[in-house]
Amino acid sequence: MSARRVALIGFGAIAGDIATALLAAREPGYALGALLRPGSASRARVPEAVAVLSGLDEVAAFAPDLVIEAAGHEAVRDSVPGCLGLGLPVLISSIGALHDEAFFAELVGTARKGGGRLLLASGALGGLDYVRAVRHAKQLALRYESRKPPAAWSAELARLGHDPETLAQPVTLFSGTAREAAALYPQNLNVAAALALAGPGFEATGVDVVCDPAAAGNMHIVTATSEFGTMTLEIANRPSPTNPKSSWIVAQALLAAIDQYFSPVVML
């Protein structure tokens, strides 16, 4: 069996972790490429074993079995439509970019026309299987709460007049819908977007963003209530060593999704 061919969009901390794990994988192994703009500072971090791709023509020539986006909302807008247009399956990490209804519809249309497939990663969140199961419930109430320590919200706290170093009480930074949250916090609320897309949609999913000095890592609290029952889920993820706004588990979640994609046995 030949090596599985995977193209990464971007090569930041998450993509670097993914590349390290895939390059170390046993047979059949992986052949990796990284789609980066000419002159990108990330090119210096790409290992020799990873092919650097400068545009869609080189992605097409590389012929990946799977494309993985791990570079943020801008990368989703810049690169994902073209990859879908090539008929490629694309696993998206920055799901918050899909809060834009028109853009999401454009991606779906491009995938249908070109034969590509849009795959959404669960990322730092769990419980999406349950939410998918109850998404059409008549009495569904779904709410997500993000609680992170001050290090994740230093700039936001400073704008509100709080000193992140001395913050003693929780501060609610936002309360509203998942669509508003994804638009306001593009680097932080991908999990809210994932929950909304698994569930009743962006407008029907409530979100609270809380900066809490007592938070045990990046905490995600999901409450779902319907005629089918209730679910309360609390996850405390450790922040990424290189980006406190993101959870360390994200790269592992993407690796699990990659494994599922290529596996003969898939858990849905």
C-alpha positions in Angstrom: 0.0 0.0 0.0 1.4 3.4 -1.0 1.8 6.2 1.5 -1.2 8.4 2.2 -0.8 11.8 0.7 -1.8 14.7 3.0 -1.5 18.4 2.3 -1.5 20.9 5.2 -2.8 24.5 4.7 -0.4 26.5 6.8 2.4 25.4 9.1 1.9 26.9 12.5 2.0 25.1 15.9 -0.9 22.8 15.2 0.2 21.9 11.7 3.7 21.3 13.0 2.4 18.9 15.6 0.4 17.1 13.0 3.3 16.8 10.6 5.6 15.4 13.4 3.1 12.7 14.3 2.3 11.7 10.7 5.9 11.6 9.6 6.6 9.2 12.5 3.6 6.9 11.6 4.3 3.3 10.5 3.3 1.7 7.3 1.8 2.7 5.0 3.0 6.1 6.3 2.3 9.6 5.0 3.7 11.8 2.3 3.2 15.4 3.4 2.9 18.8 1.6 2.4 22.2 3.1 0.5 24.9 1.2 2.2 28.3 2.0 2.3 31.7 0.4 5.6 32.7 -1.3 7.6 34.6 1.3 5.7 33.1 4.3 7.8 33.0 7.5 6.4 29.6 8.1 8.5 28.1 5.3 11.5 28.2 7.5 9.8 25.8 9.9 8.9 23.1 7.3 11.0 19.9 7.6 12.8 18.7 4.6 10.5 15.7 4.4 7.5 18.0 3.8 7.0 19.3 0.3 6.4 23.1 0.1 3.4 23.9 -2.2 3.1 27.5 -3.4 -0.3 27.4 -5.1 -3.3 25.4 -6.2 -1.5 24.1 -9.3 1.2 22.5 -7.1 -1.5 21.1 -4.8 -3.2 19.5 -7.8 0.2 18.1 -8.9 0.8 16.8 -5.4 -2.5 15.0 -5.6 -3.3 14.7 -1.9 -5.8 12.1 -0.6 -6.8 14.7 2.1 -6.2 18.4 2.7 -6.1 19.8 6.3 -6.6 23.4 7.2 -5.0 24.5 10.5 -4.1 28.1 9.8 -7.1 30.3 10.7 -10.1 31.9 9.2 -8.2 33.8 6.5 -6.7 30.5 5.3 -10.2 29.0 5.0 -11.3 31.9 2.8 -8.1 31.9 0.7 -7.4 28.3 0.1 -10.3 26.0 0.9 -12.6 27.0 -2.0 -9.8 26.2 -4.5 -9.1 22.9 -2.9 -12.8 21.9 -2.9 -12.9 23.0 -6.6 -10.2 20.5 -7.3 -12.5 17.8 -6.0 -10.4 17.3 -2.8 -11.7 16.4 0.7 -10.8 19.2 3.1 -10.7 18.8 6.9 -11.3 22.2 8.5 -10.0 23.2 11.9 -11.0 26.9 11.8 -14.8 26.1 11.7 -15.6 29.6 13.0 -15.1 30.9 9.5 -18.3 29.2 8.6 -20.4 31.7 10.6 -20.7 33.7 7.4 -23.8 32.1 5.8 -23.0 33.3 2.3 -19.4 31.9 2.4 -20.6 28.6 3.9 -23.1 28.2 1.1 -20.4 29.0 -1.4 -18.2 26.3 0.0 -21.0 23.7 -0.1 -21.9 24.7 -3.6 -18.2 24.4 -4.7 -17.9 21.0 -3.0 -21.0 19.7 -4.8 -19.9 21.0 -8.2 -16.3 19.9 -8.0 -16.8 16.6 -6.1 -14.9 17.8 -3.1 -16.0 17.2 0.5 -16.0 19.6 3.5 -15.0 17.8 6.7 -15.4 19.6 10.1 -13.1 18.7 13.0 -14.5 18.5 16.5 -11.3 20.2 17.7 -11.2 21.0 21.4 -14.8 19.9 22.1 -16.5 16.6 22.8 -20.1 15.6 22.9 -20.9 16.5 19.3 -22.3 13.0 18.6 -25.0 13.6 21.2 -25.8 17.1 19.9 -26.1 15.8 16.4 -28.6 13.2 17.7 -30.9 15.8 19.3 -30.5 18.6 16.8 -34.0 18.3 15.5 -35.6 18.0 18.9 -38.7 20.3 19.3 -37.7 21.5 22.8 -33.9 21.7 22.4 -32.0 24.3 24.4 -28.3 24.4 23.7 -25.7 26.6 25.4 -21.9 26.7 25.4 -19.7 28.4 28.0 -16.0 29.1 27.4 -13.9 29.7 30.5 -10.2 30.5 30.1 -7.6 32.0 32.3 -6.4 35.7 31.9 -3.4 34.7 29.8 -5.8 33.8 27.0 -7.6 37.2 27.1 -4.8 39.7 28.0 -5.6 42.2 25.2 -9.4 42.0 25.7 -9.0 42.5 29.5 -6.7 45.5 29.0 -9.3 47.1 26.7 -11.9 46.8 29.4 -9.6 48.3 32.0 -8.6 45.1 33.8 -5.1 44.1 34.7 -4.7 40.4 33.7 -1.9 40.0 36.3 -4.1 41.0 39.2 -7.6 39.8 38.1 -9.3 38.3 41.1 -12.9 37.7 39.9 -14.4 36.2 36.7 -15.3 38.7 33.9 -17.9 37.9 31.3 -16.5 39.1 28.0 -19.5 38.1 25.8 -23.0 36.6 26.0 -25.0 36.1 22.8 -25.3 33.7 19.8 -22.7 31.4 18.3 -22.7 33.5 15.1 -21.8 36.7 17.0 -19.2 34.8 19.1 -17.5 33.3 16.0 -17.4 36.7 14.3 -16.0 38.6 17.4 -13.5 35.9 18.4 -12.2 34.2 15.3 -9.2 32.7 17.0 -11.0 31.5 20.1 -14.6 30.3 19.4 -14.2 27.6 16.7 -15.7 25.2 19.2 -18.9 27.3 19.4 -19.2 27.1 15.6 -18.7 23.4 15.7 -21.4 23.0 18.3 -23.8 25.2 16.3 -23.2 23.3 13.1 -23.7 19.9 14.9 -26.8 21.3 16.6 -29.6 23.7 15.7 -27.5 26.4 14.0 -25.7 29.5 14.9 -28.7 31.6 15.9 -30.2 28.9 18.2 -26.9 28.2 20.0 -26.2 30.4 23.0 -22.6 31.3 24.0 -21.0 32.8 27.1 -17.3 33.8 27.1 -15.9 34.1 30.6 -12.3 35.0 31.7 -11.8 33.3 35.0 -8.6 33.5 37.0 -9.6 30.2 38.7 -10.1 28.3 35.4 -8.3 25.0 35.3 -7.1 25.4 31.8 -9.3 26.1 28.8 -12.7 25.0 30.0 -15.7 24.1 27.8 -19.1 23.6 29.3 -22.0 22.4 27.2 -25.6 22.0 28.3 -28.2 20.5 26.1 -31.8 19.9 27.2 -34.6 18.5 25.1 -37.5 16.1 25.3 -35.0 13.2 24.8 -33.1 14.0 28.0 -30.2 16.3 29.2 -26.5 16.4 28.7 -24.0 18.5 30.7 -20.4 18.2 29.6 -17.4 19.9 31.1 -13.9 19.7 29.6 -10.7 21.3 30.9 -8.1 21.4 28.2 -4.5 22.4 28.8 -3.6 25.5 26.8 -1.2 25.1 23.9 2.4 25.8 25.0 2.8 28.1 22.0 -0.7 29.8 22.0 -2.7 30.1 25.3 -5.8 31.0 23.2 -5.9 27.5 21.8 -6.1 24.1 23.4 -3.2 21.6 23.2 -5.7 18.9 22.4 -6.7 20.4 19.0 -3.8 18.8 17.1 -4.6 15.4 18.7 -8.3 15.8 17.7 -7.2 16.5 14.1 -4.9 13.4 14.1 -7.8 11.3 15.4 -10.0 12.7 12.5 -7.2 11.8 10.0 -7.0 8.3 11.4 -10.8 7.9 11.1 -10.8 9.2 7.5 -8.3 6.5 6.4 -9.6 3.8 8.7 -11.7 0.8 7.4 -13.8 1.2 10.6 -15.4 4.6 11.3 -17.2 5.6 14.4 -20.0 8.0 13.6 
